[in-house]
Amino acid sequence: MIAQISLKDLEKNVYQLSVQDGLIDLQIGVFLLTFAIIPLLSTTLGDFWSSMVFLPIWSLLYFGVREIRKKVIQPRIGAVEFGTYRKTRQKKFNLIILIFNLLALLLGILSFINLFDLPGWAISVRFSVIILGGFSLAGYMMEFPRLYLYGVITALAPIIGEYLFTNFHVSHHGIPITFGTISPIIILVGLVIFLRLLKQYPVTEPEEME
């Protein structure tokens, strides 16, 4: 029983090390940064194309992170093959995130067409609830506590933006300012964690046979 607990704890520690390498933080930060830029492009490209123009960037970011993990992270911490528990949990996480994203997309469409003629603050609150729910769910399923903090500060962004828009007439409901402020912070956190990991786990050269 003690051996089983030790192996489970060991697998958990290796898993947390494999996902908390700063790269997820960088992905989140870059993704949120696009929220700050999209409203500025919407006046010239329109709402649809101002979002679609970032798809190639997101694709490059996704595949770039995969390559960095393969060629930079794995040589330092090794490749990880998880057990049944972790694989099952990951499958459940993927399914829940898919359902959550579909729900978020539906609510986003409703907010865009404003079917129920809601005031701006109500749309912002609904958007914040979606953000907080998504980050909290991901943080729980991935056992990634830092995502809870990201969820809170990101959920505050639409509400603060709407406040700036209502009281100070800031353009685009304050989204470029709020998301443009939190995204560099998250990117910086990711860079610090990533560089610290590289320093903590240097690549060891294979010993030559005598």
C-alpha positions, 0 to 999 in steps of 0.5 A: 500500500505504501509503495502504491501511494509513493508511486502515485505521488511520484507520478503526480509530481512528474506530471505537475513538472511536465505541465508547469514549465511556463509554456502554458502560461505563455500560451494563455498570455499570448491568447489573452493579448489577442483579446486586446488587439482584436477590438482595435482591428474590428473597425477596419477588418470587421468583427469576424476577420479581426478574429480569424486573422489570429488563427495562423498565429495560434496554430504556430504558437501551438505547434511551436510549444509542442516542438519546444517541449519535445526538443528543449523540455524533454531532454531535461526532465525526460519523456513521461508515460502516465498510468491509467488514472492520469490518462482517464483524467485527461480524457475526461478533462478534454471532454468537459473542456469541449462541452464547456467551449461549445457552451461558451461559444453559444453564449458568445453568439448570444452576446454578439447578437444581444438577443435579450437586449442586455445592458453592457454590464450584464454582458460583461458579467456573463463573460466574466463568469464564463472565463472564471468557470473555464479557468477554474475547471482547467485548474482543477482537472490539471491540478494547476493552482496558478490557473485559479489566480489567472481566472480571477484576474482575467474575469475582472478584466471585462468588468473593469473595462465596462466600468472604464467605458461607462465612467471614462468613455474608454473605447471598445469597452476598455477591453484593449486596456484591461487585457493589454495589462494582464496579458504581459504579466502572465507572459512574464510569469511564463518566461520566468518559470521557463527560464528557471526550469532551463537553469534548474535542469541543464542538459547533461552531456553523455559520458564518454566510454573509456 
